[in-house]
Amino acid sequence: MLLLLLGMVVNGLLQWKSFDETRLASVLGRIALSCFFAAIIYLNASFRWRITWFSLLLLGYWMAMTLIPVPGFGPGILTPEGNLAAYIDRLWLPGKLHRGVYDPEGLFSTVPAIATALLGVFTGELLLSSRYTLIQKMLSLTCGGVVLLVAGIAWGTVFPVNKNMWTSSFVLYAAGWSLLLFALFYFVIDVRGIKSWIGPFVWLGCNSILIYLASHGLLNFLSTSEFILGGITRRVDAGWHDAILWTGVALIQFAALYGLYKRKIFLKL
């Protein structure tokens, strides 16, 4: 509930717009709903049934998106306005739609996002298991990443890899890259024990929701960067302006995150 509320705050809830002008769907809302339903499955289903739920969510979404006809368009139309998820958003999602005819964090496209959250559950179970060594866990993450990546590409030939619709192929494709990157960091940090460089990532991870909120409407880091680095940008080629300013934004944010971390100030949900 807190994530749903914070997502609406990011979208301008505190600006007291009319209901029709307020977007209720959000990135934080997607995280809230997908993790909520994934947690229910985790708490009430065995491992085999969790795998079954994962498969049913992806296969069911694929079948619905390709077989159920949308009024005025027909079945299997995957254009921004003609796909089933967009139609359900226009029909039942209250408030303003982010893209006019659909919302990338809409109602029906949250269904496969639950499968994404379940992949996080499976990964967490592997990491917590005492049956495998660190090397075996790293190799499992790598193999899982390759399998998911290949499966996502293959499925994408009939159900395109598309983030806005959160297609089933996108779930596998994105998870494949995520696991491969996770395996790389796991090898460097946990297996090899090379940790001297990870401080900024720890600061970010400890307050990820807070910095997300601050960066999406609560604070204007770009204006601060322009104030501090404006003199430098006036002396260099115009093509470097954005790179300098956004590097400044990152440095300001990490400095703020470091200060919060040292004072043990964390936004916990």
C-alpha positions as CSV (number, residue, x, y, z in Angstrom):
1,M,0.0,0.0,0.0
2,L,2.9,2.4,0.8
3,L,4.5,1.7,-2.6
4,L,1.2,2.3,-4.4
5,L,0.8,5.6,-2.5
6,L,4.4,6.7,-3.1
7,G,4.0,5.9,-6.8
8,M,1.0,8.2,-7.0
9,V,2.9,10.9,-5.1
10,V,5.6,10.7,-7.8
11,N,2.9,11.1,-10.4
12,G,1.7,14.4,-8.8
13,L,-0.9,13.3,-6.3
14,L,0.2,16.2,-3.9
15,Q,-0.4,18.7,-6.7
16,W,-4.1,18.2,-6.1
17,K,-5.0,17.7,-9.8
18,S,-8.4,16.5,-10.8
19,F,-8.9,12.7,-10.7
20,D,-8.9,12.5,-14.5
21,E,-5.5,14.3,-14.6
22,T,-3.9,12.1,-12.0
23,R,-2.0,9.0,-13.1
24,L,-2.6,6.1,-10.6
25,A,-0.4,3.5,-12.2
26,S,3.3,3.9,-11.6
27,V,6.7,2.1,-11.5
28,L,6.4,1.8,-7.7
29,G,2.9,0.5,-8.1
30,R,4.0,-2.2,-10.5
31,I,6.7,-3.2,-8.0
32,A,4.1,-3.2,-5.2
33,L,1.5,-5.4,-7.0
34,S,3.9,-7.8,-8.6
35,C,5.8,-8.4,-5.3
36,F,2.6,-8.7,-3.4
37,F,1.2,-11.5,-5.6
38,A,4.5,-13.2,-5.9
39,A,4.8,-13.2,-2.1
40,I,1.3,-14.8,-1.8
41,I,2.4,-17.5,-4.2
42,Y,5.7,-18.0,-2.4
43,L,3.9,-18.3,1.0
44,N,1.2,-20.7,-0.1
45,A,2.7,-22.9,-2.8
46,S,5.5,-25.6,-3.0
47,F,8.4,-25.1,-5.3
48,R,6.8,-27.2,-8.0
49,W,3.6,-25.1,-7.8
50,R,5.6,-21.9,-7.9
51,I,7.2,-23.1,-11.1
52,T,3.7,-24.0,-12.4
53,W,2.3,-20.5,-11.5
54,F,5.3,-18.9,-13.2
55,S,4.6,-20.9,-16.4
56,L,0.8,-20.3,-16.3
57,L,1.3,-16.5,-15.8
58,L,3.5,-16.3,-18.9
59,L,1.6,-18.7,-21.1
60,G,-1.8,-17.4,-20.0
61,Y,-0.7,-13.8,-20.8
62,W,0.6,-14.8,-24.2
63,M,-2.6,-16.7,-25.1
64,A,-4.8,-13.8,-23.9
65,M,-2.9,-11.2,-25.8
66,T,-2.9,-13.2,-29.0
67,L,-6.3,-14.9,-29.0
68,I,-8.8,-12.6,-27.2
69,P,-10.2,-10.1,-29.8
70,V,-10.2,-6.4,-28.9
71,P,-13.3,-4.5,-30.1
72,G,-12.5,-2.6,-33.3
73,F,-9.2,-4.4,-33.8
74,G,-9.6,-8.1,-33.5
75,P,-7.3,-10.7,-31.9
76,G,-3.5,-10.7,-31.8
77,I,-3.1,-7.0,-32.7
78,L,0.0,-5.7,-30.7
79,T,-0.1,-2.0,-31.7
80,P,-0.1,0.5,-28.9
81,E,-3.8,1.1,-29.1
82,G,-4.9,-2.3,-30.4
83,N,-3.5,-4.8,-27.9
84,L,-5.6,-6.3,-25.2
85,A,-3.6,-4.8,-22.3
86,A,-4.1,-1.3,-23.7
87,Y,-7.8,-2.0,-24.1
88,I,-8.1,-3.1,-20.5
89,D,-6.3,0.0,-19.4
90,R,-8.7,2.2,-21.2
91,L,-11.7,0.2,-19.9
92,W,-10.8,-0.2,-16.2
93,L,-7.7,1.7,-15.2
94,P,-8.9,4.8,-13.4
95,G,-7.2,8.2,-13.8
96,K,-4.8,9.4,-16.5
97,L,-3.1,6.9,-18.8
98,H,0.6,7.7,-19.2
99,R,0.7,7.2,-23.0
100,G,-2.9,8.3,-23.8
101,V,-4.2,5.0,-25.2
102,Y,-2.4,2.7,-22.7
103,D,-0.2,2.7,-19.6
104,P,3.2,0.9,-19.6
105,E,2.5,0.0,-15.9
106,G,-1.2,-0.8,-16.5
107,L,-3.4,-3.4,-15.0
108,F,-3.2,-6.5,-17.3
109,S,0.5,-6.1,-18.1
110,T,1.1,-6.5,-14.3
111,V,0.3,-10.2,-14.7
112,P,3.6,-11.2,-16.4
113,A,5.4,-8.8,-14.0
114,I,4.4,-11.2,-11.2
115,A,6.4,-13.8,-13.1
116,T,9.3,-11.4,-13.1
117,A,9.0,-11.1,-9.3
118,L,8.9,-14.9,-9.0
119,L,12.2,-15.1,-10.9
120,G,13.6,-12.9,-8.1
121,V,12.2,-15.4,-5.6
122,F,13.8,-18.3,-7.3
123,T,17.1,-16.4,-7.4
124,G,16.9,-15.6,-3.7
125,E,16.2,-19.2,-2.9
126,L,19.3,-20.3,-4.8
127,L,21.5,-17.8,-3.0
128,L,20.2,-18.8,0.4
129,S,20.6,-22.5,-0.2
130,S,23.3,-24.3,1.8
131,R,23.4,-27.2,-0.7
132,Y,25.6,-25.4,-3.2
133,T,29.0,-23.8,-3.0
134,L,29.6,-20.2,-4.1
135,I,31.0,-21.4,-7.4
136,Q,28.1,-23.7,-8.0
137,K,25.7,-20.8,-7.3
138,M,27.6,-18.5,-9.7
139,L,27.5,-21.2,-12.5
140,S,23.8,-21.8,-11.9
141,L,23.1,-18.1,-12.2
142,T,25.1,-18.0,-15.4
143,C,23.4,-21.0,-17.0
144,G,20.0,-19.8,-15.9
145,G,20.8,-16.4,-17.5
146,V,21.8,-18.0,-20.8
147,V,18.7,-20.3,-20.9
148,L,16.3,-17.4,-20.2
149,L,18.0,-15.2,-22.7
150,V,17.8,-17.7,-25.5
151,A,14.2,-18.7,-24.5
152,G,13.2,-15.0,-24.6
153,I,14.7,-14.4,-28.0
154,A,13.1,-17.6,-29.4
155,W,9.7,-16.7,-27.9
156,G,10.1,-13.2,-29.3
157,T,9.8,-14.5,-32.8
158,V,6.1,-15.1,-32.2
159,F,5.4,-12.8,-29.2
160,P,7.7,-9.8,-29.6
161,V,10.1,-8.7,-26.8
162,N,8.3,-5.5,-25.7
163,K,8.8,-3.7,-22.4
164,N,5.7,-1.5,-22.6
165,M,3.4,-4.5,-22.9
166,W,5.7,-6.5,-20.6
167,T,5.4,-9.4,-22.9
168,S,6.2,-13.0,-21.8
169,S,9.3,-13.0,-24.0
170,F,10.4,-9.7,-22.5
171,V,10.2,-11.3,-19.0
172,L,12.6,-14.1,-20.0
173,Y,14.9,-11.8,-22.1
174,A,15.2,-9.1,-19.4
175,A,15.7,-11.8,-16.7
176,G,18.4,-13.5,-18.8
177,W,20.5,-10.3,-19.0
178,S,19.8,-9.6,-15.3
179,L,21.0,-13.0,-14.2
180,L,24.2,-12.8,-16.3
181,L,25.0,-9.4,-14.8
182,F,24.1,-10.7,-11.4
183,A,26.4,-13.7,-11.9
184,L,29.3,-11.4,-12.9
185,F,28.9,-9.2,-9.8
186,Y,28.4,-12.3,-7.6
187,F,31.6,-13.8,-8.9
188,V,33.6,-10.6,-8.3
189,I,32.2,-9.6,-4.9
190,D,31.1,-12.9,-3.2
191,V,33.3,-15.5,-4.8
192,R,36.5,-13.5,-5.3
193,G,35.9,-11.2,-2.4
194,I,36.8,-8.0,-4.3
195,K,34.7,-5.5,-2.4
196,S,36.7,-2.2,-2.1
197,W,34.8,-0.6,-5.0
198,I,31.2,-1.4,-4.1
199,G,30.6,1.4,-1.6
200,P,28.5,3.7,-3.9
201,F,26.3,0.7,-4.9
202,V,25.7,-0.1,-1.3
203,W,24.7,3.5,-0.6
204,L,22.3,3.4,-3.5
205,G,20.8,0.0,-2.6
206,C,20.2,1.1,1.0
207,N,18.0,4.0,-0.1
208,S,16.9,3.0,-3.6
209,I,13.2,4.0,-3.1
210,L,14.2,7.3,-1.4
211,I,16.5,8.4,-4.3
212,Y,13.9,7.3,-6.8
213,L,11.3,9.5,-5.2
214,A,13.7,12.4,-4.9
215,S,14.7,12.1,-8.5
216,H,11.2,12.0,-9.8
217,G,9.7,15.3,-8.9
218,L,10.5,15.9,-5.2
219,L,13.9,17.5,-5.9
220,N,15.5,19.0,-8.9
221,F,19.1,17.7,-9.0
222,L,19.6,19.0,-12.5
223,S,19.1,22.6,-11.4
224,T,21.6,22.0,-8.6
225,S,24.1,20.6,-11.1
226,E,23.6,23.5,-13.4
227,F,24.2,25.9,-10.5
228,I,27.5,24.2,-9.5
229,L,28.8,23.3,-13.0
230,G,27.3,26.1,-15.1
231,G,30.7,27.8,-15.3
232,I,32.3,24.7,-16.7
233,T,29.6,24.1,-19.3
234,R,30.1,27.6,-20.7
235,R,33.7,26.9,-21.4
236,V,33.3,23.6,-23.3
237,D,31.8,22.5,-26.5
238,A,27.9,22.4,-26.4
239,G,28.0,18.7,-27.2
240,W,29.5,18.0,-23.7
241,H,26.9,20.1,-21.8
242,D,24.5,17.2,-21.1
243,A,27.3,14.8,-20.2
244,I,28.8,17.2,-17.7
245,L,25.5,18.2,-16.1
246,W,24.2,14.6,-15.7
247,T,27.5,13.5,-14.3
248,G,27.1,16.3,-11.8
249,V,23.6,15.0,-11.0
250,A,25.0,11.5,-10.3
251,L,27.8,12.9,-8.1
252,I,25.3,15.0,-6.1
253,Q,23.0,12.1,-5.6
254,F,25.7,9.7,-4.5
255,A,27.0,12.4,-2.1
256,A,23.5,12.7,-0.6
257,L,23.2,8.9,-0.4
258,Y,26.6,8.6,1.3
259,G,25.5,11.2,3.9
260,L,22.3,9.2,4.6
261,Y,24.2,6.0,4.8
262,K,26.8,7.3,7.3
263,R,24.0,8.6,9.5
264,K,22.1,5.3,9.1
265,I,19.0,7.1,7.7
266,F,17.1,4.6,5.5
267,L,13.6,4.6,4.0
268,K,12.3,1.2,4.8
269,L,9.0,-0.3,3.5
